[in-house]
Structure formats: structure tokens, C-alpha cells
Amino acid sequence: MKKATFYHAGCPVCVNAEQELLNLVDTSKVNLEVVHLGEHANRIPGAEDAGVKSVPALVLDNGSVLHINHGATMAQVKG
């Protein structure tokens, strides 16, 4: 099964992107993890290491990072 991680910070842009993504992804084929960086700040370094520059972003298991409708930079997420 493929794996993807969706990172967001809880802003309206991020929440909308999350809902749209959840409606599109076939979870029988993709293990989709959703990470709210505002609630799990300890995951920020891992997101950055994966190549996330802004949120919302989807990181695929092949290493591709898809930045979706720029909501916040990682510096803004760190606060």
C-alpha cells in the first residue's frame, strides 16, 4: 500500500484542502496520515526534512512534496 502524509496548520485554507483531499483519496490504496502541525509541533522537523516549505502540503512515499494552495510558511507555523 502506498503512503502519503498531509501536513497542515489548521488554518481555513489547510482545513479545506484536508477535506477535499480526504474526499479524493482511495484509502484502500493509500495510507494517508494527516498531521496538524499546530497540535503536533514535534513533527515540524520531520516535515521540513521531507521538504515541506509551506502548508498545506502532501508528501508522497516516493519523496515528492506537493505544496497545495499556499497557506503558511514553515516559519509562520513555528510561530
Contacts in CASP RR format, 6 or more apart in sequence:
PFRMAT RR
TARGET T0000
AUTHOR 0000-0000-0000
METHOD contacts of the structure
MODEL  1
MKKATFYHAGCPVCVNAEQELLNLVDTSKVNLEVVHLGEHANRIPGAEDA
GVKSVPALVLDNGSVLHINHGATMAQVKG
1 29 0 8 1.000
1 30 0 8 1.000
1 31 0 8 1.000
2 29 0 8 1.000
2 30 0 8 1.000
2 31 0 8 1.000
2 60 0 8 1.000
2 61 0 8 1.000
3 30 0 8 1.000
3 31 0 8 1.000
3 32 0 8 1.000
3 33 0 8 1.000
3 61 0 8 1.000
4 25 0 8 1.000
4 30 0 8 1.000
4 31 0 8 1.000
4 32 0 8 1.000
4 33 0 8 1.000
4 58 0 8 1.000
4 59 0 8 1.000
4 60 0 8 1.000
4 61 0 8 1.000
5 32 0 8 1.000
5 33 0 8 1.000
5 34 0 8 1.000
5 35 0 8 1.000
5 50 0 8 1.000
5 58 0 8 1.000
5 59 0 8 1.000
6 17 0 8 1.000
6 18 0 8 1.000
6 21 0 8 1.000
6 32 0 8 1.000
6 33 0 8 1.000
6 34 0 8 1.000
6 35 0 8 1.000
6 56 0 8 1.000
6 57 0 8 1.000
6 58 0 8 1.000
6 59 0 8 1.000
7 35 0 8 1.000
7 37 0 8 1.000
7 43 0 8 1.000
7 47 0 8 1.000
7 52 0 8 1.000
7 55 0 8 1.000
7 56 0 8 1.000
7 57 0 8 1.000
7 58 0 8 1.000
7 59 0 8 1.000
8 14 0 8 1.000
8 15 0 8 1.000
8 17 0 8 1.000
8 18 0 8 1.000
8 34 0 8 1.000
8 35 0 8 1.000
8 36 0 8 1.000
8 37 0 8 1.000
8 55 0 8 1.000
8 56 0 8 1.000
8 57 0 8 1.000
9 36 0 8 1.000
9 37 0 8 1.000
9 38 0 8 1.000
9 55 0 8 1.000
9 56 0 8 1.000
9 71 0 8 1.000
9 72 0 8 1.000
9 76 0 8 1.000
9 77 0 8 1.000
10 36 0 8 1.000
10 38 0 8 1.000
11 55 0 8 1.000
11 71 0 8 1.000
11 72 0 8 1.000
13 56 0 8 1.000
13 69 0 8 1.000
13 70 0 8 1.000
13 71 0 8 1.000
14 55 0 8 1.000
14 56 0 8 1.000
14 71 0 8 1.000
14 72 0 8 1.000
17 56 0 8 1.000
17 68 0 8 1.000
17 69 0 8 1.000
18 34 0 8 1.000
18 56 0 8 1.000
21 32 0 8 1.000
21 58 0 8 1.000
21 68 0 8 1.000
22 32 0 8 1.000
22 34 0 8 1.000
25 32 0 8 1.000
35 43 0 8 1.000
35 47 0 8 1.000
37 43 0 8 1.000
37 44 0 8 1.000
37 47 0 8 1.000
37 55 0 8 1.000
37 77 0 8 1.000
38 77 0 8 1.000
41 78 0 8 1.000
44 74 0 8 1.000
44 77 0 8 1.000
44 78 0 8 1.000
47 55 0 8 1.000
47 57 0 8 1.000
47 59 0 8 1.000
47 74 0 8 1.000
48 74 0 8 1.000
50 59 0 8 1.000
50 63 0 8 1.000
50 65 0 8 1.000
51 59 0 8 1.000
51 65 0 8 1.000
52 59 0 8 1.000
52 65 0 8 1.000
52 67 0 8 1.000
52 74 0 8 1.000
53 65 0 8 1.000
53 67 0 8 1.000
53 73 0 8 1.000
53 74 0 8 1.000
54 67 0 8 1.000
54 70 0 8 1.000
54 71 0 8 1.000
54 72 0 8 1.000
54 73 0 8 1.000
54 74 0 8 1.000
55 71 0 8 1.000
55 72 0 8 1.000
55 74 0 8 1.000
55 77 0 8 1.000
56 67 0 8 1.000
56 68 0 8 1.000
56 69 0 8 1.000
56 71 0 8 1.000
57 65 0 8 1.000
57 66 0 8 1.000
57 67 0 8 1.000
57 68 0 8 1.000
58 65 0 8 1.000
58 66 0 8 1.000
58 68 0 8 1.000
59 65 0 8 1.000
59 66 0 8 1.000
60 66 0 8 1.000
END
